[in-house]
Amino acid sequence: MVFLQYLLPQHFLSRLMFRFARIENHWVKNNFTRWFIKQYKVNLSEAEIENIEDFIHFNDFFTRSLKPSLRPISESKIISPVDGAVSQAGKIHDSQILQAKGHKYSISALIADEPFKEIQNGNFATIYLSPKDYHRIHMPCDGTLISMNYIPGDLFSVNQNTVASIDGVFARNERLVCLFDTDFGVMVFVLVGAIFVGSMQTSWEGLITPPYAKVVKNYDYKDSKINLSKGEELGRFNMGSTVIMLMPDGSPELNLEAGQVLKMGQSVVD
């Protein structure tokens, strides 16, 4: 299956999924949503809308909101930004990040730029969102948006088998790299696209992809004063994928381990 991904028309298939997920025909939308819930064991009782017939289309279901207060925001300094499972977490060593056993990649490859000195030996967490998870992304701490870069790339799957097999997959895939000024210094927050996940959006720009670009797009927010509070919605995946947090040296150490299941809002530090 990993080999086949090299042969698949990744962006074409993702464009098809983007369109299919927005079909409003009741029969198509309701039956596919029912199948999806059964296939991936989605807990719809957590959703603000529990009746699948009330969703406009499948993507409306997929990016569903949760019942108020279902994800309390910890008073901890840093929280989990998503519901998901920790792929890897720990210290960054000389700008190298652990992807999986036997696989590392560089910060510069991930962000397509030279990294700030303060994150070259900081902390990182890579969190995978499975199809059943809540797919809105929230701020892990208070921050002011500095910039965002859209980096074009592949759309490999980011499931466990692929991550363990393809070198630098997160630095090869399409992604959004967001820089925030926080109380701890500059935090780098990355949204990684994947096959059928060629659609990402943020709370300040709306839909970023599609359309797909072939060059890096830079967004400068230094004069925009975009402040986001801990727990505030940052963006969403219009299908599941992965987020990566790069915290600066001197920030609270992330108390996480591979395989740990997280809920948005829970503390990720001691």
N, C-alpha and C positions, 0 to 999 in steps of 0.2 A: 504493500500500500504506500509506503514511503517513496519507493522508486516511481510508482505511477504518478505521483504528484509532480514530478519533473516533466511529465508528458502532457498533463492536463492543461487546458486553456484557462488558467486560474482566474484572470480578470473577466473573461467572457462569462464563465459560470457564475461569478459573483454578481455581474450585472443582471444575469437572468434571475438570480435569487432576489436581488434588490426589487425587481419588477414583480416577481411572483409574490413576495411578502407584502405587497401593497395592493393586491387584488381585493376588491371589495365585494365581489360576488359571494353571497351568503353561503351557498353550498360549498364552494371551494374553500373559503376562509374557515368555516366552522369545522368541516371534516378534516382538513389538514391540521388545524389547531388541536382537535380531539386526539388525532393520531400522535401528534408531537407530545402532548401531555402524558399520554399512556407510554409512549416509547421512552421518554426521558424522566418519567416519574416526577413531573413538575408539581410542586405544592401550591395549587392555585388558591387555597384557603388563605394564604398570606396576602394575596393581591387585593387592591382596593376594589377592583371589579372582578367578581367571581364567575359571572355568567359569560361564557365565551361568545354568546350571540351579541353581547353589548360592545365587543371590540370592533373597531372600524375595519381592520384588516389584521393579518397575522403579525405584522411588525408592531402594531399597536399592542397586541398581546405580548409580544416578545420584550418590548421595552416598558412593560407594565409598571405602574407605581404600586407601592406596598401600603398596607393599612397604616394610618398615622400612629406614631409611637412604637411601631413594631420593631424598629431598629434604633434603640436608644443610643445616643451619642455619649461615649465615655468621657469623663473629665480628664482622662489621660492626655498627655501632650501630643501623642500621635495615635491615630486610629486606623483601622482597616478601611480603605476607600471603597471596597467592593465586597460582595459575597463571592467566595471562591476558595480555591485550595492553593496553598503555598507550593510553588514549583521549586524554588530555591530562595534562600535568604542568608545573609551573613555579612562579613566584612568585604569591602572592595580592596584588593591588593594591587597597588601600582597600576591603577586604572583597569584592572582585569576583573570581570564578573563571571561567576560560575553559572553556566547554563544547565549542565547536567554532568553526571560522572564522566570524567574524561574530556569534557568540552568547556572551554572558556572563550570569552570574546571581550573585546575592548570597548570602553566607554566611547572612545572617538568613533569607532565603527557604528555604534548604536545611535549616536546623536549627530553623526556626520559633521563633526567639528571637534576642535580641541577642548577637552573638558576643563572646567574650573578646577583649580588646584585643591579647593576645599572638598571636592567629592572624589578625588583620585584615591583616597584611602578612607572613605566614609563607609556607610552601610547601604545595603540594597535589599529589596524584596521583589520577587517576581511572583505574581498571583494570577492563576489561571481561572477563567470563568467558563464553566461547563455549560452546555445548552440548557440545563434545567435552572441555572442560577438567575437571580435578579441582575439585570444588565445596565442599571444606571451606575454611574461612577461619581464618587463624592470626594471632597477634599479631605486629605488625611490630617491636615493641620491648617491653622490660619495662614493665609499667604496673599501676596500681591503679584499679579501676573506681570512678568517682564517681557516674554516673547513666546512665540510658538513657531515651530518649523514643521511643515508637511514634507515628509521624505518619501518619494516613490520607491517601490520595490516589488518583490514577489508577494504571493499570497499563499505560502505554505500553511498547512494546518499547524496549530501549536499544541496539539495533544501530546501526551507523554511519549509515545513512540517516536513521533517526528522530532521532538525536542532532543531526545536521546540519540538521534541518528544524523541530523543535519547540522553541520558546524555553523555557528553564528546565525541561526535561523531568525532570531529576533532582530538582528542587525541587517538581515537580508529582506525581511518583510516590510511592506508599507507601514508607516507609523507617523504618529504625531508626537513631537517632542516639545513639552511645555516647561518653561522655566518660571519658578516662583521665588520671590523673596520672602523668607520666613524668619521667625525669631531665631532659628538655628543657623541661618545663612541661606545660600541658594539651593533649592530643591529642584531636581529634575524629575519630571513625571511623564512617562511615556505610555501612549496607547498604541498597542501593536495590532495591526490588521491581520487577517488570516483568510483562508479560502471560505467563501460565502460570507465573509465579514469585510467586504470591501466598502463598508459604509460606516463612517465614524462622524460624530458631531460633538461640539462643545457648547457650553451654555452661553458663551460670548460671541461665537461666530455662526452657530447653527451647523448645518450640514457641510462637512468638508469634502467628503468623497461619497459617491461619485459626483462629477466626472473625475477620472484619473489623470493626473498630470505626469509628465516624464521628467520634470525638473523639480528641484527643491523650491518650495514656496515659503517665504519668510514673512512673519507677522510681528510687527513691533508694537508693544503696548506700554512702553515706558511712560508715555504722557497720558495714558488712558485712565489711570487710577482704577483698575479693575481689581477689587478686593473680594476675596472669597473666604468665608468663615469655615472652620472645621465642621465637616458634615454637610456642607452645602453642595448641591449637585454641580459637578464639573463637566460632565458629558455623558455620553452613552454609546454603546456598541449596538448597531442594528443587526446583530447576531453576535455570538460569543467570541471571546478572544482572551487577551492577556494585558495586564498593566505591570509596569516596572517603576518602582520608586527608588531614586538614588538620593540618599540623605547625606549631607555634608559631615565631614569629620568634626567631632565635638557634639553632634546631635545625640539625643538619647538612643542607646543601642536597641535595635529591634529584637524583640524576644520571640523569634519565630523559628520553625523548623520545617523542613521539606515534608509535604503531605498533610500539614495541619490545615484543617478546615476553618475558614473565617466567615464571620458575618460583618457586614458593613456597620461601622460604629464602635466595634469592640476595640479595646486597647491592644496595641501591638508592641508596647514597651513595658519594662518592669515598673 
